[in-house]
């Protein structure tokens, strides 16, 4: 990316510098180059759709407005159409460079206690989740992502309900405060396994607490297994005591 438009856009959008990394041991992940191609392809398809709409509007004006006997309205319609085309041409390089900056200023951090995700340029978002609150992990991949060799890792915490699929692109996909996404990564299984390992280390779970991984199978914690075994032992003792009472001879 050229230095001049990049520096100009950073000043215009007031993009803050990257945050200081935690002092503890961290793993930093970045979106893969395939994610940039994914964003650029989505950008190109969106621009083509807008261009088709503008061409359709131009054809409509050419066939319909020429029959009107109101010259002022006719000229106004063409002025509006020309302004739409001018706006489309002007935003082309701007939106293209914004998509590139979104890729460059996106990172995902795994520390020893929490994960932190930074994404977005027009609307900067930084999200931190502690491993003790994580309830579910899943790997998402749509057909276009599969073609480019990238995936998304979705992380959900306590209180987060089921939501729509991972869009893998910009911010407007209904993501709520109880979920986060590692978008456009090439080793989703590694990220998932690292998060699961840290969750098991830091969670002090009670009976029934579990982590739901990609397969949907609950992964019981050691504390939960131990509590279940203790409950089973107590039930067996109660059964033996009840059986001994029933077999005791009645009367004196």
C-alpha positions as CSV (number, residue, x, y, z in Angstrom):
1,X,0.0,0.0,0.0
2,X,1.4,3.4,-1.0
3,X,2.8,5.4,1.9
4,X,1.1,8.7,1.0
5,X,-2.6,7.5,0.8
6,X,-2.0,5.2,3.8
7,X,-0.6,8.0,6.0
8,X,-3.4,10.4,4.8
9,X,-6.1,7.9,5.5
10,X,-4.7,7.1,9.0
11,X,-4.8,10.9,9.9
12,X,-8.2,11.4,8.3
13,X,-9.7,8.4,10.2
14,X,-7.8,9.1,13.4
15,X,-6.7,5.5,13.7
16,X,-4.9,5.0,17.1
17,X,-1.6,3.2,17.2
18,X,-1.5,-0.5,18.2
19,X,-2.0,-1.0,21.9
20,X,0.9,-2.0,24.2
21,X,1.0,-5.8,24.5
22,X,0.6,-7.3,28.0
23,X,3.8,-8.0,29.9
24,X,2.8,-11.7,30.4
25,X,3.4,-14.4,27.9
26,X,1.2,-13.8,24.8
27,X,0.5,-15.4,21.4
28,X,-0.3,-12.9,18.7
29,X,-2.3,-14.0,15.6
30,X,-2.9,-12.0,12.4
31,X,-5.4,-12.5,9.7
32,X,-3.9,-14.5,6.8
33,X,-3.2,-12.9,3.4
34,X,-6.2,-14.9,2.1
35,X,-8.4,-12.8,4.3
36,X,-7.2,-9.6,2.5
37,X,-8.1,-11.3,-0.9
38,X,-11.5,-12.3,0.7
39,X,-12.2,-8.6,1.6
40,X,-11.0,-7.3,-1.7
41,X,-13.2,-9.8,-3.6
42,X,-16.3,-8.8,-1.5
43,X,-15.4,-5.2,-2.1
44,X,-15.2,-5.8,-5.9
45,X,-18.6,-7.6,-6.0
46,X,-20.2,-4.8,-4.0
47,X,-18.8,-2.1,-6.4
48,X,-20.1,-4.1,-9.4
49,X,-23.5,-4.3,-7.8
50,X,-23.6,-0.5,-7.3
51,X,-22.4,0.1,-10.9
52,X,-25.1,-2.1,-12.3
53,X,-27.7,-0.1,-10.3
54,X,-26.3,3.2,-11.6
55,X,-26.4,1.9,-15.2
56,X,-30.0,0.8,-14.7
57,X,-30.9,4.2,-13.4
58,X,-29.2,5.9,-16.4
59,X,-31.1,3.7,-18.8
60,X,-34.4,4.5,-17.0
61,X,-33.7,8.2,-17.2
62,X,-32.8,8.0,-20.8
63,X,-36.1,6.2,-21.8
64,X,-38.5,7.8,-19.4
65,X,-37.4,11.4,-18.7
66,X,-37.1,12.2,-22.4
67,X,-40.9,11.9,-22.7
68,X,-41.6,14.4,-19.9
69,X,-42.5,18.0,-20.8
70,X,-40.9,19.5,-17.7
71,X,-37.4,20.6,-18.7
72,X,-36.6,21.6,-15.1
73,X,-37.4,18.2,-13.7
74,X,-35.6,16.5,-16.6
75,X,-32.4,18.5,-15.9
76,X,-32.7,17.9,-12.1
77,X,-32.9,14.1,-12.6
78,X,-29.8,14.1,-14.8
79,X,-27.9,16.2,-12.2
80,X,-28.8,13.7,-9.5
81,X,-27.7,10.9,-11.7
82,X,-24.4,12.6,-12.4
83,X,-23.8,13.3,-8.7
84,X,-24.4,9.6,-8.0
85,X,-21.8,8.6,-10.6
86,X,-19.3,11.1,-9.2
87,X,-19.8,9.9,-5.6
88,X,-19.3,6.3,-6.8
89,X,-16.1,7.1,-8.6
90,X,-14.7,9.2,-5.7
91,X,-15.4,6.5,-3.1
92,X,-13.7,3.7,-5.1
93,X,-10.1,4.4,-3.9
94,X,-11.2,5.4,-0.4
95,X,-13.2,2.2,0.3
96,X,-10.4,0.1,-1.3
97,X,-7.7,1.5,1.0
98,X,-10.0,1.2,4.0
99,X,-10.4,-2.5,3.4
100,X,-6.6,-2.8,3.2
101,X,-6.2,-0.9,6.5
102,X,-8.8,-3.0,8.2
103,X,-6.6,-6.0,7.3
104,X,-3.3,-4.4,8.5
105,X,-4.7,-3.1,11.8
106,X,-6.4,-6.3,12.8
107,X,-4.9,-8.6,15.4
108,X,-5.8,-11.3,17.9
109,X,-4.0,-11.8,21.2
110,X,-4.0,-14.8,23.6
111,X,-2.4,-14.0,26.9
112,X,-2.2,-16.3,30.0
113,X,-5.5,-15.0,31.4
114,X,-7.6,-13.6,28.5
115,X,-8.0,-13.1,24.8
116,X,-8.1,-9.7,23.1
117,X,-9.3,-8.9,19.6
118,X,-8.9,-5.6,17.7
119,X,-10.7,-4.9,14.4
120,X,-12.3,-2.2,12.4
121,X,-11.1,1.1,11.0
122,X,-14.2,3.3,10.5
123,X,-15.4,1.9,13.8
124,X,-12.6,0.6,15.9
125,X,-13.5,-2.2,18.3
126,X,-11.3,-3.9,20.9
127,X,-12.8,-6.8,22.8
128,X,-11.3,-8.7,25.8
129,X,-12.7,-12.0,27.2
130,X,-11.4,-13.8,30.2
131,X,-10.9,-17.6,29.7
132,X,-13.0,-18.4,32.8
133,X,-16.1,-17.1,31.1
134,X,-15.8,-18.8,27.8
135,X,-18.5,-21.4,27.2
136,X,-18.4,-22.4,23.5
137,X,-15.9,-22.5,20.6
138,X,-16.7,-23.2,17.0
139,X,-14.9,-23.0,13.6
140,X,-16.8,-21.4,10.7
141,X,-16.0,-21.5,7.0
142,X,-18.2,-20.5,4.1
143,X,-17.5,-21.8,0.5
144,X,-15.5,-18.7,-0.5
145,X,-13.4,-18.9,2.6
146,X,-12.8,-22.6,1.9
147,X,-11.6,-21.7,-1.6
148,X,-9.1,-19.2,-0.1
149,X,-8.0,-21.6,2.7
150,X,-9.1,-19.4,5.7
151,X,-11.6,-19.9,8.5
152,X,-13.2,-18.0,11.4
153,X,-13.0,-19.1,15.1
154,X,-16.1,-18.0,17.0
155,X,-15.8,-17.6,20.8
156,X,-18.9,-17.3,23.0
157,X,-19.0,-16.4,26.7
158,X,-21.6,-17.0,29.4
159,X,-24.8,-15.1,28.6
160,X,-24.3,-15.3,24.8
161,X,-27.1,-16.9,22.9
162,X,-27.1,-18.4,19.5
163,X,-26.6,-15.8,16.7
164,X,-26.3,-15.8,13.0
165,X,-23.4,-17.2,11.0
166,X,-20.0,-15.6,10.9
167,X,-19.7,-13.2,8.1
168,X,-16.0,-13.1,8.0
169,X,-15.7,-9.5,6.9
170,X,-16.8,-6.2,8.2
171,X,-18.4,-5.1,11.5
172,X,-22.1,-5.1,10.4
173,X,-22.9,-8.8,11.1
174,X,-24.9,-8.6,14.3
175,X,-22.0,-9.6,16.6
176,X,-22.9,-8.9,20.2
177,X,-20.9,-8.4,23.4
178,X,-20.9,-12.1,24.3
179,X,-19.1,-13.3,21.2
180,X,-15.8,-12.6,19.4
181,X,-14.3,-13.8,16.1
182,X,-10.8,-14.7,15.0
183,X,-11.5,-13.9,11.3
184,X,-9.6,-15.1,8.3
185,X,-7.0,-17.4,10.1
186,X,-5.3,-20.3,8.4
187,X,-4.8,-22.5,11.6
188,X,-8.2,-22.4,13.4
189,X,-7.6,-25.7,15.1
190,X,-4.4,-24.4,16.8
191,X,-6.3,-21.3,18.1
192,X,-9.2,-23.4,19.3
193,X,-6.9,-25.8,21.1
194,X,-4.9,-23.0,22.7
195,X,-8.0,-21.4,24.1
196,X,-9.4,-24.7,25.4
197,X,-6.1,-25.4,27.2
198,X,-6.1,-22.0,28.8
199,X,-9.8,-22.4,29.8
200,X,-9.1,-25.7,31.5
201,X,-6.2,-24.1,33.4
202,X,-8.0,-21.1,34.7
203,X,-11.6,-22.3,35.2
204,X,-12.6,-23.4,38.7
205,X,-15.8,-25.1,37.6
206,X,-18.5,-26.7,39.7
207,X,-20.7,-29.8,38.9
208,X,-22.1,-29.6,35.4
209,X,-19.9,-26.8,34.0
210,X,-18.4,-27.7,30.6
211,X,-16.9,-26.3,27.5
212,X,-18.6,-26.9,24.2
213,X,-16.0,-27.2,21.4
214,X,-16.5,-27.4,17.7
215,X,-18.1,-30.8,17.7
216,X,-20.7,-29.7,20.2
217,X,-19.6,-32.4,22.7
218,X,-19.3,-31.1,26.3
219,X,-15.8,-31.3,27.7
220,X,-16.1,-32.0,31.4
221,X,-13.5,-30.4,33.7
222,X,-11.6,-32.5,36.3
223,X,-13.5,-30.8,39.2
224,X,-16.8,-31.8,37.6
225,X,-15.7,-35.4,37.2
226,X,-14.5,-35.6,40.8
227,X,-17.8,-34.2,42.1
228,X,-19.8,-36.7,40.0
229,X,-17.7,-39.6,41.3
230,X,-18.2,-38.5,44.9
231,X,-21.9,-38.3,44.3
232,X,-21.9,-41.8,42.9
233,X,-20.1,-43.1,46.0
234,X,-22.6,-41.5,48.3
235,X,-25.6,-43.0,46.4
236,X,-24.0,-46.5,46.6
237,X,-23.5,-46.1,50.4
238,X,-27.2,-45.0,50.8
239,X,-28.4,-47.9,48.8
240,X,-26.3,-50.4,50.9
241,X,-27.6,-48.8,54.2
242,X,-31.2,-49.1,52.9
243,X,-30.7,-52.7,52.0
244,X,-29.2,-53.5,55.4
245,X,-32.2,-51.9,57.1
246,X,-34.7,-53.8,55.1
247,X,-33.0,-57.2,55.9
248,X,-32.8,-56.5,59.7
249,X,-35.2,-58.9,61.6
250,X,-38.2,-57.2,63.2
251,X,-39.4,-57.5,66.8
252,X,-37.3,-58.5,69.9
